[in-house]
Amino acid sequence: MQTTQKEDWPSAVYRTLKAAKVQQMAYVPDAGHSTLIKLLTEDPEVTSNVLTTEEEGIAISAGAWLGGQRTVLLMQSSGVGNCTNMLSLPAMARLPLLMLVTMRGEWAEFNPWQVPMSRATQPTLEAMGLRTLRVDKAADMVETVEAAAALAYEADQQVAVLIGQRLLGKKKW
Amino acid sequence: MTETSTSTTATLDRREAIAALLRARENTLVVTGLGSPSYDVHALGDRDDNYYLWGAMGSAALVGLGLAQAQPEKRVLVVTGDGEQLMAFGSLATIAVARPRNLNIAVIDNHHYGETGMQMSHTGYGIDLAKVAAASGFAETRTLHSLEEVEQAGETLKTPAEGPRLFVLKVTAENPPRSLPSRDAVFIKNRFRAHLGFAEQ
């Protein structure tokens, strides 16, 4: 599956997730994820959950897999810190986990409060046993999400795709 | 701070209460929260359709939500404690918005953290989880003080619901002999999924 010239990356990722048979999506909103959130919440074949805090999604994903469904979690890098202890669950039960994380605090960032958790995002995930795959170019997005979905759902791995802030563009104030 | 008047009505024996709650279980899928709820459900007899949590505090109700959404034709019951549900306070909002019609949550409320030395929890100081769930939009919430009320709540597992239900079972603060389920989460997962017809992975 390729990103067509006229297609934006969120639409390509949406089609990739559909092809990977994702049936549940949980999210704490992020501007970088807004298009993908809209596409998935409007899909009648996908059950979407808005969360009060990101770790809720780790638990929902676990329950969904127990019941035979695949979940994708959407969050920004600051939310990864909220997930830490909850990541014990997929680690211990060897559950598939697919997270798409939009990075803040690393490229043309306006808000310094985003920086500490930005620095801690990848080390925190890796300390809890996740594999992280970074994407910094839109052209690499589909292939990376495809690979992450296969690692998660077919190899029972916990995987986070970190979407670089440079790719997402500078936040407009 | 001292216990509020509502806490003095906590008189149920937790094991008797959970046995009464599950009497009409039939094919209900059960998720249990870390600590005593996992021991209590295991004490009734180990089953393939139980998923026992030993950690990830705050996860039980939401594991139930994901499961209920994946298995809309089956009834799902989460059995957890007041301490865990307090940690997952926001999950009541998430579950209310999701509005699953096949999810019951039973909070075994002894007003204390039983695993760590019986320190009093927020419910002992007066926080009413049934009212919180009702205010959040749960379809039905009840606080239960007698075995008859608990059995009636258990019967609702068989009846259709407009949305999620939450029951608070007021139990005495005690630690009955531990009945320990397997701590091998992969084994419990594969057994649970095999019960639902999914091949082991």
HADDOCK unambig.tbl for C-alpha pairs under 7 A between the chains (distance, minus, plus):
assign (segid A and resid 49 and name CA) (segid B and resid 98 and name CA) 6.23 0.50 0.50
assign (segid A and resid 50 and name CA) (segid B and resid 94 and name CA) 6.57 0.50 0.50
assign (segid A and resid 51 and name CA) (segid B and resid 94 and name CA) 5.63 0.50 0.50
assign (segid A and resid 52 and name CA) (segid B and resid 90 and name CA) 5.73 0.50 0.50
assign (segid A and resid 52 and name CA) (segid B and resid 94 and name CA) 6.54 0.50 0.50
assign (segid A and resid 56 and name CA) (segid B and resid 59 and name CA) 6.94 0.50 0.50
assign (segid A and resid 56 and name CA) (segid B and resid 62 and name CA) 6.44 0.50 0.50
assign (segid A and resid 56 and name CA) (segid B and resid 91 and name CA) 6.97 0.50 0.50
assign (segid A and resid 59 and name CA) (segid B and resid 59 and name CA) 5.19 0.50 0.50
assign (segid A and resid 59 and name CA) (segid B and resid 62 and name CA) 5.38 0.50 0.50
assign (segid A and resid 59 and name CA) (segid B and resid 63 and name CA) 4.86 0.50 0.50
assign (segid A and resid 60 and name CA) (segid B and resid 62 and name CA) 5.06 0.50 0.50
assign (segid A and resid 60 and name CA) (segid B and resid 63 and name CA) 4.88 0.50 0.50
assign (segid A and resid 60 and name CA) (segid B and resid 65 and name CA) 6.14 0.50 0.50
assign (segid A and resid 60 and name CA) (segid B and resid 66 and name CA) 4.24 0.50 0.50
assign (segid A and resid 61 and name CA) (segid B and resid 66 and name CA) 6.14 0.50 0.50
assign (segid A and resid 62 and name CA) (segid B and resid 63 and name CA) 5.94 0.50 0.50
assign (segid A and resid 63 and name CA) (segid B and resid 63 and name CA) 4.04 0.50 0.50
assign (segid A and resid 63 and name CA) (segid B and resid 64 and name CA) 5.94 0.50 0.50
assign (segid A and resid 63 and name CA) (segid B and resid 65 and name CA) 6.82 0.50 0.50
assign (segid A and resid 63 and name CA) (segid B and resid 66 and name CA) 4.31 0.50 0.50
assign (segid A and resid 63 and name CA) (segid B and resid 67 and name CA) 4.29 0.50 0.50
assign (segid A and resid 64 and name CA) (segid B and resid 66 and name CA) 4.22 0.50 0.50
assign (segid A and resid 64 and name CA) (segid B and resid 67 and name CA) 4.64 0.50 0.50
assign (segid A and resid 64 and name CA) (segid B and resid 69 and name CA) 6.97 0.50 0.50
assign (segid A and resid 64 and name CA) (segid B and resid 70 and name CA) 5.40 0.50 0.50
assign (segid A and resid 66 and name CA) (segid B and resid 67 and name CA) 6.33 0.50 0.50
assign (segid A and resid 66 and name CA) (segid B and resid 189 and name CA) 6.70 0.50 0.50
assign (segid A and resid 66 and name CA) (segid B and resid 192 and name CA) 6.94 0.50 0.50
assign (segid A and resid 66 and name CA) (segid B and resid 193 and name CA) 5.72 0.50 0.50
assign (segid A and resid 67 and name CA) (segid B and resid 67 and name CA) 4.98 0.50 0.50
assign (segid A and resid 67 and name CA) (segid B and resid 70 and name CA) 5.12 0.50 0.50
assign (segid A and resid 67 and name CA) (segid B and resid 71 and name CA) 5.84 0.50 0.50
assign (segid A and resid 67 and name CA) (segid B and resid 193 and name CA) 6.89 0.50 0.50
assign (segid A and resid 68 and name CA) (segid B and resid 70 and name CA) 6.44 0.50 0.50
assign (segid A and resid 68 and name CA) (segid B and resid 198 and name CA) 6.96 0.50 0.50
assign (segid A and resid 69 and name CA) (segid B and resid 70 and name CA) 5.74 0.50 0.50
assign (segid A and resid 85 and name CA) (segid B and resid 56 and name CA) 6.15 0.50 0.50
assign (segid A and resid 86 and name CA) (segid B and resid 56 and name CA) 4.84 0.50 0.50
assign (segid A and resid 88 and name CA) (segid B and resid 56 and name CA) 5.99 0.50 0.50
assign (segid A and resid 89 and name CA) (segid B and resid 56 and name CA) 5.77 0.50 0.50
assign (segid A and resid 92 and name CA) (segid B and resid 185 and name CA) 5.89 0.50 0.50
assign (segid A and resid 92 and name CA) (segid B and resid 186 and name CA) 6.96 0.50 0.50
assign (segid A and resid 93 and name CA) (segid B and resid 185 and name CA) 4.47 0.50 0.50
assign (segid A and resid 93 and name CA) (segid B and resid 186 and name CA) 4.41 0.50 0.50
assign (segid A and resid 93 and name CA) (segid B and resid 189 and name CA) 6.60 0.50 0.50
assign (segid A and resid 94 and name CA) (segid B and resid 186 and name CA) 6.14 0.50 0.50
